[in-house]
């Protein structure tokens, strides 16, 4: 005999039989939903603490608990928290992938040498994180003229290499003559001298980063930094004035994009040189 009431009216879940399940939809930003109870329509602006914030077409915002009670295109839905976004790998100021939770290595015997404090500060700002991971120390020479004395006091070797960054390394300059002499000397294999063509490391900061069309041209016979400060209308009478000018310029450098390519390539070259395995 047919049972017109079904099999067992007391069985578990009998109330849900024939009921269409409500689909779950992640409450992603900009998703437009309608609140079933009062017809409020808005776009998702954020999800926090189990609630979803909706903003209507005139900018009014309201907060609702996640779950049921919403509609999309007239169909009931349950709003759920959006899936956590996969974090993008962070990069250092130099553009390298940042190494998380890693302490700085013990300093290598090899060194990168720069001509002055400003050069060292610029290299530290952009490549500092990379150098600490590699265990490379940056020291300043106070002038490439002193390089011969340093090499004599602390001779380089296959396990103690020096990478040297100099200003104004162009054909016929004093810097190029010194570099050629070192390359031909007894330590040539273990010393790499590279440089940029600018008069001073200040010019390695791009005009775009400073918000200017180009660096001013300073006449021969005028101290270059003093001339730059004067051209920009900055105080230029004392060493403290020059230091403040440099700190202003340095503050405009945030990543490698704020530096001239002629410097970027040379510093990367030196890092590779002093961190390469001894051969």
C-alpha positions as CSV (number, residue, x, y, z in Angstrom):
1,X,0.0,0.0,0.0
2,X,1.3,3.4,-0.9
3,X,2.2,5.8,1.9
4,X,1.1,9.2,0.7
5,X,2.9,10.9,3.7
6,X,6.3,9.5,2.8
7,X,8.4,7.1,4.7
8,X,9.0,8.4,8.2
9,X,7.8,11.9,9.2
10,X,9.8,11.7,12.4
11,X,13.2,11.1,10.7
12,X,16.0,13.6,11.1
13,X,16.0,16.5,8.6
14,X,12.4,16.0,7.5
15,X,11.8,19.8,7.6
16,X,14.7,20.4,5.1
17,X,13.4,18.0,2.5
18,X,12.7,19.8,-0.7
19,X,14.1,23.1,0.6
20,X,16.6,24.6,-1.8
21,X,20.0,25.3,-0.2
22,X,21.0,29.0,0.0
23,X,24.3,29.5,-1.8
24,X,27.3,31.0,0.0
25,X,29.0,34.0,-1.5
26,X,32.3,35.6,-0.3
27,X,31.8,39.2,0.7
28,X,34.5,40.7,-1.6
29,X,34.9,44.4,-1.8
30,X,32.6,46.1,-4.4
31,X,30.1,43.1,-4.4
32,X,26.6,44.6,-4.5
33,X,23.9,43.0,-2.3
34,X,20.4,43.7,-1.1
35,X,19.4,43.3,2.5
36,X,16.2,41.2,2.4
37,X,14.6,42.7,5.5
38,X,14.4,46.3,4.4
39,X,15.6,46.4,0.8
40,X,18.8,48.4,1.5
41,X,21.2,48.0,-1.4
42,X,24.9,48.6,-1.1
43,X,28.4,47.6,-2.2
44,X,30.7,45.8,0.2
45,X,33.4,48.2,1.5
46,X,35.0,46.0,4.2
47,X,34.6,42.9,6.3
48,X,35.7,43.0,9.9
49,X,34.8,41.2,13.2
50,X,32.1,39.1,11.7
51,X,30.3,42.1,10.1
52,X,30.1,43.4,6.6
53,X,29.9,47.1,5.8
54,X,27.8,48.2,2.9
55,X,27.7,51.6,1.1
56,X,24.7,52.7,-0.9
57,X,24.8,54.8,-4.0
58,X,24.7,58.1,-2.1
59,X,27.6,57.2,0.2
60,X,25.7,56.1,3.3
61,X,27.2,53.1,5.1
62,X,25.6,50.5,7.3
63,X,27.0,47.5,9.2
64,X,25.3,44.0,9.1
65,X,26.3,40.6,10.5
66,X,27.6,38.1,8.0
67,X,25.4,35.2,7.2
68,X,21.9,34.9,5.7
69,X,19.4,37.7,5.0
70,X,21.0,39.0,1.8
71,X,20.0,38.8,-1.9
72,X,21.9,39.1,-5.1
73,X,19.8,39.7,-8.3
74,X,16.7,38.7,-6.3
75,X,18.1,35.4,-5.1
76,X,18.8,34.7,-1.4
77,X,22.5,34.2,-0.5
78,X,24.6,33.8,2.6
79,X,27.6,36.2,2.9
80,X,30.8,34.6,4.1
81,X,34.2,36.2,4.9
82,X,36.4,36.6,1.8
83,X,39.3,34.1,1.5
84,X,42.5,35.6,2.8
85,X,44.6,37.0,0.0
86,X,47.9,35.4,-0.6
87,X,50.6,37.8,0.6
88,X,52.9,39.1,-2.1
89,X,56.6,38.7,-1.3
90,X,58.0,41.9,0.0
91,X,60.9,43.6,-1.7
92,X,63.8,45.6,-0.3
93,X,64.5,49.1,-1.4
94,X,67.0,47.7,-4.0
95,X,64.2,45.6,-5.6
96,X,65.4,42.2,-4.1
97,X,63.0,39.9,-2.4
98,X,63.2,40.5,1.3
99,X,64.4,37.6,3.4
100,X,62.1,37.3,6.4
101,X,63.1,36.4,10.0
102,X,66.8,36.2,9.1
103,X,69.5,37.8,11.3
104,X,72.3,39.7,9.7
105,X,75.3,37.4,8.9
106,X,78.6,37.8,10.6
107,X,80.6,40.3,8.5
108,X,82.7,38.9,5.7
109,X,86.4,39.8,5.5
110,X,85.6,41.4,2.1
111,X,84.5,45.0,2.0
112,X,82.8,47.6,-0.2
113,X,84.7,50.9,0.0
114,X,83.1,54.2,-1.0
115,X,84.7,57.7,-1.2
116,X,82.7,59.5,1.5
117,X,80.0,59.5,4.1
118,X,77.3,60.5,1.7
119,X,78.1,57.6,-0.6
120,X,77.9,55.2,2.3
121,X,74.6,56.6,3.5
122,X,73.1,56.3,0.0
123,X,74.3,52.7,-0.4
124,X,73.0,51.8,3.1
125,X,69.6,53.3,2.4
126,X,69.0,51.3,-0.8
127,X,71.1,48.2,-0.3
128,X,71.4,48.0,3.5
129,X,69.0,45.1,3.9
130,X,70.7,43.1,1.2
131,X,74.2,43.8,2.6
132,X,73.2,42.7,6.1
133,X,71.9,39.4,4.7
134,X,75.1,38.9,2.8
135,X,77.3,40.0,5.6
136,X,79.0,42.8,3.6
137,X,80.3,46.0,5.4
138,X,80.5,49.3,3.6
139,X,83.4,51.6,4.7
140,X,84.3,55.0,3.4
141,X,87.8,56.1,2.3
142,X,87.5,59.9,2.5
143,X,88.9,60.0,-1.0
144,X,90.1,57.5,-3.6
145,X,93.6,59.0,-3.2
146,X,93.9,57.0,0.1
147,X,93.2,53.7,-1.5
148,X,96.9,52.8,-2.0
149,X,97.6,53.3,1.7
150,X,94.7,51.1,2.7
151,X,95.8,48.3,0.4
152,X,99.3,48.4,1.8
153,X,98.0,48.3,5.4
154,X,95.4,45.6,4.9
155,X,96.3,43.7,1.7
156,X,93.4,42.1,-0.2
157,X,93.4,38.4,-1.0
158,X,91.2,35.7,-2.5
159,X,89.2,35.6,0.8
160,X,89.4,39.4,1.5
161,X,88.3,41.3,-1.6
162,X,87.7,45.0,-1.9
163,X,85.0,46.5,-4.1
164,X,85.5,50.2,-4.6
165,X,82.9,52.7,-5.7
166,X,84.2,56.1,-6.9
167,X,82.7,59.3,-8.1
168,X,83.5,60.8,-11.6
169,X,85.1,57.7,-13.0
170,X,85.5,58.9,-16.6
171,X,88.3,58.6,-19.2
172,X,91.2,60.8,-18.3
173,X,90.1,61.7,-14.8
174,X,92.3,61.3,-11.7
175,X,90.0,58.5,-10.5
176,X,90.4,56.5,-13.8
177,X,94.2,56.8,-13.5
178,X,94.2,55.4,-10.0
179,X,91.8,52.6,-11.0
180,X,94.1,51.6,-13.9
181,X,97.2,51.6,-11.6
182,X,95.5,49.4,-9.0
183,X,94.3,47.0,-11.7
184,X,97.9,46.6,-13.0
185,X,99.3,46.3,-9.5
186,X,99.9,43.2,-7.3
187,X,96.4,43.3,-5.8
188,X,94.5,43.7,-9.1
189,X,92.8,40.3,-9.0
190,X,91.3,41.0,-5.6
191,X,90.2,44.6,-6.1
192,X,87.4,45.8,-8.3
193,X,87.0,49.6,-8.9
194,X,83.9,50.8,-10.5
195,X,82.2,54.2,-10.6
196,X,79.6,56.6,-11.9
197,X,80.3,59.5,-14.3
198,X,78.8,62.2,-12.0
199,X,80.9,64.8,-10.2
200,X,79.4,63.8,-6.9
201,X,77.1,61.1,-5.6
202,X,74.4,63.6,-5.0
203,X,73.8,63.5,-8.8
204,X,73.0,59.8,-8.6
205,X,69.6,60.8,-7.2
206,X,67.4,61.3,-10.2
207,X,66.0,64.8,-10.9
208,X,62.5,63.2,-10.9
209,X,62.9,62.1,-7.3
210,X,63.8,65.7,-6.4
211,X,61.0,67.2,-8.4
212,X,63.4,69.1,-10.7
213,X,63.9,69.1,-14.5
214,X,67.7,68.5,-14.2
215,X,70.7,69.1,-11.9
216,X,72.1,72.6,-12.2
217,X,75.4,73.0,-14.0
218,X,78.1,74.4,-11.7
219,X,81.0,76.4,-13.2
220,X,84.5,75.1,-12.9
221,X,86.3,76.6,-9.9
222,X,83.2,76.6,-7.8
223,X,82.9,74.1,-5.0
224,X,80.3,71.7,-6.5
225,X,78.1,71.2,-3.4
226,X,78.2,74.9,-2.5
227,X,77.2,75.7,-6.0
228,X,74.3,73.2,-5.9
229,X,73.0,74.7,-2.6
230,X,73.3,78.2,-4.0
231,X,71.4,77.2,-7.2
232,X,68.6,75.7,-5.2
233,X,68.4,78.7,-2.9
234,X,69.5,76.7,0.1
235,X,71.9,77.9,2.9
236,X,75.4,77.2,1.8
237,X,77.8,79.0,4.1
238,X,78.9,76.2,6.4
239,X,79.5,72.5,6.5
240,X,76.3,72.1,8.5
241,X,74.4,73.8,5.6
242,X,75.8,71.2,3.2
243,X,74.9,68.3,5.6
244,X,71.3,69.5,5.8
245,X,71.1,69.8,2.0
246,X,72.3,66.2,1.7
247,X,69.8,65.0,4.2
248,X,67.0,66.6,2.3
249,X,68.2,65.0,-0.9
250,X,68.6,61.6,0.8
251,X,65.1,61.8,2.2
252,X,63.8,61.8,-1.4
253,X,65.3,58.4,-2.0
254,X,62.9,55.5,-1.2
255,X,63.8,52.7,-3.7
256,X,66.3,51.9,-6.4
257,X,63.9,53.7,-8.8
258,X,65.0,57.0,-7.4
259,X,68.7,56.4,-8.4
260,X,70.4,56.7,-11.8
261,X,71.0,53.3,-13.6
262,X,74.7,54.1,-13.9
263,X,74.9,53.8,-10.1
264,X,72.6,50.8,-9.7
265,X,74.5,48.5,-12.0
266,X,77.9,49.4,-10.4
267,X,76.8,48.7,-6.8
268,X,75.2,45.4,-7.8
269,X,78.5,44.5,-9.6
270,X,80.4,45.2,-6.4
271,X,78.1,43.1,-4.2
272,X,78.5,40.2,-6.6
273,X,82.3,40.6,-6.6
274,X,82.8,40.6,-2.8
275,X,80.3,37.8,-2.1
276,X,81.5,35.4,-4.9
277,X,83.0,32.2,-3.5
278,X,86.8,32.3,-3.3
279,X,88.5,30.7,-6.3
